[in-house]
Amino acid sequence: MSERIHQFGDLHGGVAHTAPDAPVRRKRSAPGEPPRVGVIYNPRSHRNKGQDLVAANLPNVTVRLPHGRERIAETLLQFARDGIDYLVINGGDGTVRDVLSAGQTVFGDDWPEIAVLPKGKTNALNVDLGAPAGWSLSEAVDAFATGKRIERRPLEISGLADGSGSVRGFFFGAGAFTIAVKAGQDAHRLGAFDSLAVGVTALWGMLQTFFGSDRNAWRRGVAMDMRLLPDGRPMPRSPFGEPGRRAILLASTLHRLPMGIKLFDGLDGALKIAILDHPRRRIMAVLPAVIAGYLPDWLEKAGLHRCAVEAFEVDLEDQFILDGEAFPPGHYRVAQGAPLTFVVP
């Protein structure tokens, strides 16, 4: 996560001046022809050291290294005009978020099939999809013919106050989660990545929340107003904590989370929500068990609410995090984007 707060326009900039009014109608390879493969390669991703660039010499494979988010949309537009059948995203969760967000205007609901090489500091999507941690670009290209297909729908977060467009990703968080992600950067600097970084950050947050006072940023929560769609009913609220504030909000369309976290287990639906009103010590004492799947009925009355919905609206006084990066406070609609097909071995 970088220190700056991202604006929605950051992820659409390059396409604004070059894209047609409607998504590009993709050409497809004729039956029997090898697939046309476009690769978005992020050289800044944690595990990228240039070794996969040798695959640029494979037939029908075009590798692009867009410098800056504003160039991703331009690259995707050229891929669409070239008629790629297969898009390989070489990077972590943040790179996936940027590509899916920039590609909305380009592909609409007609995306090529996608493979993700888990090269970032965090790779939660890859945990869900189950591709090998060391998956190479050449192996991903081969998997187009032999691999399995998995469908996922990303979150689509749209600004409601100013018509600022939308971004797409797979894990949304606000409240103490924003603080936790920032703390996670310290874990990265100490050499902890992936599930280890999640564990270090979670432990630190639990200590702050359990032993701190209500003046502590980890405990006092964030002002938010949340309504579930399509009927607009308010999110349930316990009597604990300040009525207009919530401690933490999490939402995702992933089926499996890193480190075996099972907070969303048992929820019937693609868009899953967990929200904690106030970090009462009774809940914090059992939080490790809750994360591991211990979800007794009394948690709802104690202020931990879980549900699966079609979409929701939320008005936030503080930043939210989407796949590791901060976006500004505001009024947002969080829904499911168009289905995407991912290829895994």
N, C-alpha and C positions, 0 to 999 in steps of 0.2 A: 504494500500500500504506500503510495506517495503521500507527501504532506499536504498537497493542494486538494481543494474540493473540486470535483469534476462537475461540469455543466453538461446537460444533455446534448447540446450542440457540439460538444467535443467529439462525440462518436458518430456524427453525421457530416462533418464539415466538408470532406473532399467530394462527396457525391452531390452536394447542393447545387453546384454550378454545372455539373456534367450529366446528371441522371435525367432520363425522360420523366414525364409526369406519371407514368405507370411502370411497374416492374418490367424488367427485360424478359421477353419470352426466350427461354433457353433453348438452344439447339442441342440435340442429343446425338451421341455416336450411333451409327448404324449398327444393326445386329451383326455380331461377329467382329466388329472393330474393337481394339483395346480402348478402355475408358480414357477420356481426357481428364487429367488430374491437375488441380491447382493447389499449391501449397502456400499458406501464410506462415512464414517463419519469423518468430520473434527472437532476435539475437540477444535480447536483454533478459530472457527467461533464465531462471536460476540454473537449470541443467543444460542449457544450450551452449556449446563451445564450438560450433561450426561443423561437428562431425557428420551431421545428417545432410549437409549440403552436397555431398557426393551424389545423392540421389537426383540432383538436378540433371544428371546425364542420362537418367532413365527415359525411355521413349514415352512421349505424350505426357511428360511431367514438367510443369512450369512452376518454379520456385520464385516467390517474391518476398522481399524483406521491406515492407512499408515502414518508412521512418516517420513515426508519429501517428497518433490515432486518426488524424485527418486524412492520411494517405490510405488507410485500410479500405474505406469506401471506394476510392478510385480503383484500387486493385481488384476489389470484388466486382466492380462494374466491368472491368476488362475481362475478368474470368467469365462473367455471364455472357458477354458478347462473343467470347471464344468458344462457348458451349461446353464448359466443363461438366462432367458427370459426377465428379468426386472432389470434395473439398477437404484437405487435410490441414488441421490447425495445430501448428507446432508451438506449444506454449502452455502456460498454466490457466487457472480459472479466469484470471483477469483478461488474458488474450482471447479466450472463448467469449467472454462477455462483450469485449470490444468488437469482435467479428460479427457476432449475432446481432448486436445493436446497429452496426454500420450497414449490415446486409439487408435490413428490413426494406429500405427503399429500392434496393437492387432486385432482390429475389421475391419479395412479397411472400406468398404461400407456396412458391415453387422452388424450394431449395434443392441443391444437389445433395446426395448422401454425404455424410460427414464422418471423419475420423479425427480423434484428438490424441496427440502425443503428449503425455503428461510431463512437461518440462518446467513447470513453475514451482514456486515455493509451496503453494497449496494446489491440490488437484482433486477437489471433492467430487467433481463430475466424473473423473476417472474411477474413483472408488465405487461410485454407483454403477458405472458401465462395466467395470471389471477388466479393462484392458491391462496388459502387463505394464509395470512401472518402467521397464526398460525397452518398451516397444520402439522399434526404429522406423524411420520413414520408408525404407524399402519394404519392411514387413507390412506396414500399413497399406502400401500400394498393392501388395500381393493379396491382402485381405479383402479387397474389393470383390475378387472372384470367389474367395473361399470362406469369408467370415460370416458371422451372424449379424443380424440387423436388430437394433433395439430402438424403440420409439420413445422420445421424451418431449414434453412441452415445456419450454422455458417460462419463467416469470416474465411478464411484460409490465413495466412500471411507467405509467403515463402521468405527466404533470397536468393537474386540473386547473390550477390558478391562472397560468399564463400561456397555456397551449405550447409548452416548450418541447413537445415531442415525447419520445419514450426510449427506454433502454431495456435490454433483455439480459437475463442471467438466471442463475439457479438457486442462489441463497441470499435472502434478504434479512437484514437485522437492524434493530434500532434500540435505543436506550443503552443499557450496560453493554450490549453487544458491540456498540460503536467504541466504547472505552476499551473493551477486550481486544478488538482488532488492532487498535493503536498500540496496546500493550504487547500484542503479538509481534509487532515489529522489533521490539526489544528482544524477544525470544529468537527471532531470525538473526539479529546481530550477534547473539550469543551462540549461533550455530544450530538452532533447533528449527526443523522444517517439517512440513506435512503433519502427520498425526502427533509427533512429538511437540511441535509448536502449539497445536491445539491443546494438548494436555498441560503444557507449562502455563499457557494463558488461562485455562480453566481453573487450575489450582490457585493461581494468584488471585483471580477474581473471587473465588470462593472464600479465600482468607480475608480479603478486603470486605466482602459483604457480610461475612459471619461476625467479624470482630469490630467492624467500623460502626460509627454512629450514623444516624439518619442524615447528618450533614455531609457524609462521605458521598462522592459522586457515584460510586458503585451502588449505593443504596437509595438515593433520593429519587431516582427515576427521571423520566422525561414527560413533559406535557404532550399528550396525544389524544385525539378523538378518533375512534375507529368504528366503522360500520360495515356489516357483512352484506354482500350482494348475492342475489339480485334484489332482495326485499328491503335492504337498508336498515335492518335492525341493528341496535347497538351491540357491540361485543359485551358479553357478560362481565360483570364487575363485582368483586367481593368488597366488604366494608373496610379492608385493610389498606393503609397508606392514604396519601392525599387523593381525593376522588378524581381529579383531572390528570393524574400522572400514572404511568406504568413503569415498572422496573426494566422490563426487557420484552421485545417482540421479535419473534423469529418466524419466517415463512419460507417454504421451499416446495419444489416439485420433484426433488430427488427421492428415490425409493430407499436408498441406503446412504448413511452418513459416515464420515470418517470415525475411526476409533471405536466402531461398533455402537455408536450413539443410537439409542432407540426411542428418542423423545416423541417421535411421530408414529410409533407402532400402534396398530389397531385403528388408525384413521382411514376411513373409506373415502378416498377421493385423491385427485392429483395435486391440488393446491392445499397444503397442510399448514396450520398455524399453531404456534404455542406462544402464550403471552402470560407473563407473571406480573400481578398487580404490585406486590411489595415483597421484598426478600425477607420474609419472616424467618426467624432462626429455626422454627420447626421445619419449614420446607428446606432450608439450606442444609440442615443436619442430614436429611435423606436425599439430597440432590445427587450424589454419586449413584445411588440406587435407582433414582428416577431416570437419570441419563442411560442407565443400563437396562431400562425397561420396566422398573417397578412403578406402576401407575395406579395406585388405589383410588377409590372413589372420593376419599376425603380431600384429595388435592384440589379439586374444583372449588370446594367451599373455602379452602385455605388460600385461594387466589391464583392457582395455576390452571389456566384454561387452555384446552386443546380442541381443535375442530378442523374439518375439511370443508372448503367452500368453493364456490365458483369464482369468486373475486371478492375484494374488499377495498374500501376507501380508508385512508388514514391521513390525518392532519398532524404533522410533526413539528415541534418547536426546535428540534435539533437534527443534525445530519443523520442519514441512514447509510448503511453499508450494503453494497451489492457486489458479491464475489470479491471482497477484499478492498474495494475502493469506496471513498466517501462521496456522497452526493448531498446537495443542500437541503435544508429544512423546507417544508412546504406541504401542499395538499396533493395527494397522489392516489391514483387508482392502481391496484396491483391485481393483475389477472393472469391468465395463461395465454402464451403466444401460440402460434401455429405449430402443429406437430413437426418434429424434425427426426430424421432417421440417422442413427449413428451406427457405424460399422466397427465391430470388435472381432478379435481372432476367434 
